[in-house]
Amino acid sequence: MQLLSATRSLNSQPLPFLSFSHSISLPLPLPFLPNPSKSPHFPSLQIHCIDAAQPFDYESHLKTRYIQSTSLKIGILGFGNFGQFLSKTFLRHHHTLLAHSRTNYSDVANQLGVSFFSDPNDLFEQHPDVVLLSTSILSTEALLQQLPFQRLRRNTLFVDVLSVKEFPRNLFLKYLPPDFDILCTHPMFGPESGKDSWAGLPFVYDKVRIGEEESRVRRCDKFLDIFAKEGCRMVEMSCMEHDRYAAGSQFVTHTMGRVLEKFGVESSPINTKGYETLLNLVENTKGDSFDLYYGLFMYNQNALEQLERLDMAFESIRKELFGRLHQVYRKQLFGDQEQEEMDEKFSQKLLGNGSLIQPPLDNVRQEGS
Ligand code: NAP
């Protein structure tokens, strides 16, 4: 133990009391006194200045002060699947967490070390620095309309983690008091894909409205720091851009995962790497609620177009397959003669008007080879 300011006087006998320069004597329980018979150089301790900061004390003070300066009081609204998942990491970063949800999650919250409030009034009266919205996309507007904003501090930071971005951005601008700061975010991972680590996983954010005061800028940075320190790939982009990209990637991924789940993919003893990828896709998406998926569809204006494109792509593949099958079938019925006549007709047309003509679906001869 590093009682560095203590002086040592070697070989003195065990003392029943330690004496201090301020003439304070403290009884020291015998088990804590070193045994002089085993340690010939055992020191007696004299602390000269009991009220001076000791190094071990100083370090812990510094640590506490550092944690206080970087920690936030975060109120989570919507303590379901994703809210709980996020809170576990927030707690590791020494933030104070409060939560509210329509379901009573007191027990889960207790186990995690989160204070749970059944009434948002009570949570807001705790004056969190940050209010984080982690409710379903579908319930967001109804919830925002009921929140008692007047109980919060005037410049609270509102953050959302919804999987669509333009929709909550517009709702925040519509319903939040003008003094509130707004940060729209999308951690592009979930309890399944981010269960081991967040390192390298994309975190999209848009500082929609952050006041210029240093404290407000710092508060927003502290929040973003949680994800940066976890190693997320921090991507700053507008909500509109996010939705455009996400419809083409995230919505399509969820759709394929759901289609394959309905289709019923199952592991087999001869899984290929590609098939394993499909199984993982189903695993990653099946834990998400249908509300979430429906929200991706309903509240991203680009999603419908992507669904239609998927439909068309599927139809086109089907046509290609059936087209070839049809050719093989015709060949079996009519032999090579018909094919030769058709080839001749096409080459005449091409020579006739000079324009390129798409040949009929691949040549039947290939099929036979
Ligand atoms: P979710 O089904 O999208 O949302 C469930 C949450 O919404 C629960 O906290 C639930 O509260 C609350 N909720 C649902 N209907 C409500 C209503 N009518 N009134 C009040 N609260 C209501 O599933 P989630 O996975 O937890 O996602 C939460 C948010 O995070 C969503 O906006 C989602 O887009 C986003 N997100 C999710 C993931 C993910 O991988 N899961 C990833 C990134 C972002 P109760 O539990 O109390 O009923």
Residues whose N, C-alpha, C, O or C-beta is under 5 A from the ligand:
A	BS01	NAP	G78 F79 G80 N81 F82 G83 S101 R102 T103 S134 T135 S136 I137 S139 V161 L162 S163 P187 F189 G190 P191 S289 D291 L292
